[in-house]
Amino acid sequence: MTDTFEYPQPRLFIAGAWRMGSGGDTLPVLNPATGETIAQLPVANQADLDEALAAVEMAFPIWKATSAYDRAKILKGAAALLRERARYIGAVTTSEQGKPIAESSAEAFACADIFEWFGEEARRAYGRIVPSKQPGVRHMVFKEAIGPVAAFSPWNFPTTIPARKLAAALAAGCPVIIKPAEEAPGSCLELARALDDAGLPKGVLNVVFGQPAEISSYLIASPVIRKISFTGSTVVGKHLARLAADGMKPTTMELGGHAPVIVFEDADIDKAARMAAAAKFRNAGQICIAPTRFYVHDAVHDAFASAFAGHAAALKIGPGLEAGTGMGPLANARRLAAMEQFIGDAVGHGAGVAAGGEGPVGAGNFWRPTLLTDVPDSARIMNEEPFGPVAVTQRFSDFDEVVRQANRLPYGLAAYAYTRSARTSADIADALEAGMIGINFSVLTGPETPFGGVKESGHGSEGGIEGLEGYLVTKYVAQG
Ligand code: NAD
């Protein structure tokens, strides 16, 4: 497949039509493994956005009135198409984002699971009857679709992040205008194609690209839009939340993280190092829940660091479409520059380099899997999300001290711990300030489980029953 693969020409998808922007402007899409331009992406101007807004406004009453059973049929039809096309969609994602094809194809399958699960869950958007104290009066509570959604998704998981937003919103009965990341546009367009081919009515889904700040401010200010969903950095999330506040519009915000990992003295060190390295270097570390700050008990620090560094050094880096690649390039040149700065700064503050620490020579945004040891709190990387293939360690010896360190930052997305003790597992799960916690486990993403953060990592959840709730409003009807 990869021999014959051609990256598809991206389009806007507005009111059921696949088309170029009416202004004719385009942006280049680059392959991060080579730096080459692989496509020209059409961008939407205000007239295009107005058309998308008119489309969702018209589609809302129709889609809301479509039974949950029929909405589920379309979502499940799209899921079947995504499974058939997973390898192709994987190649699209890898070409524009860089990750190994095994990861990107698995993500296309994961999108199918997400569509299917939310399709099913829509049929369980139950209300309730509340017993009345007056005879003959009924108190009824209904769950209804909130209305047209404006969604904004990033480049790191260009299929699964849009899939979560689309599946939950569409399942709930909400039409959507989504602006995926311009740097990796093809993946979300494949989701739209599957939904279109599965019979989604025209106008229920619209995909636009352009200048992110212009598109988000225009859509969020429109009275047509009733709900905002954003995944990206905390700084942009705060900005969009302020815009949404002007119209009192609810938001779901999946923002940055800086996940602590606590390795206790009694942990299975080999297992902890293997699992944590796999979680850290997946998608070249460009994951908001990637384990980053490793607090390792003094008695096992060196053994853990050596095992983790071994896994890092063994990882084969290369183009994502090449067989045997364990880690692809970073998605864009900004991340490469960030790695250089973070690591230079940490080494300047006295950190040791146990693995990696630099990029290989040559084209593409490649960086070696890196482990920095004994990094002080004063280093930038201990405070800012690295969003790349670098992990850092500090030693600890006391439970309360390590909890303070783990909770020190304004982030609260994911946190991890490794221990063989059930008591320590329960105590640390209680003590960590995070929306998601992995204990002797690092896979926190499933359609059926809640995904979201606390503190400045955002609010709202994108998986599980909470994911559907985000697109529903509660209506109470008293009938005498
Ligand atoms: P960025 O903050 O400029 O962009 C992140 C995403 O937000 C991109 O998809 C971008 O198109 C979008 N965006 C930016 N400004 C926007 C606006 N005004 N309205 C709507 N969308 C907007 O930074 P970047 O260089 O692309 O990524 C850097 C940082 O972003 C990373 O270090 C990481 O902290 C964060 N990030 C987080 C996630 C996540 O999954 N939570 C994903 C990607 C990036």
Boltz pocket constraint, residues with backbone or C-beta under 6 A from the ligand:
constraints:
  - pocket:
      binder: B
      contacts: [[A, 152], [A, 153], [A, 154], [A, 155], [A, 156], [A, 180], [A, 181], [A, 182], [A, 212], [A, 213], [A, 214], [A, 216], [A, 217], [A, 231], [A, 232], [A, 233], [A, 234], [A, 236], [A, 239], [A, 240], [A, 254], [A, 255], [A, 256], [A, 257], [A, 286], [A, 287], [A, 288], [A, 334], [A, 385], [A, 386], [A, 387]]
      max_distance: 6.0
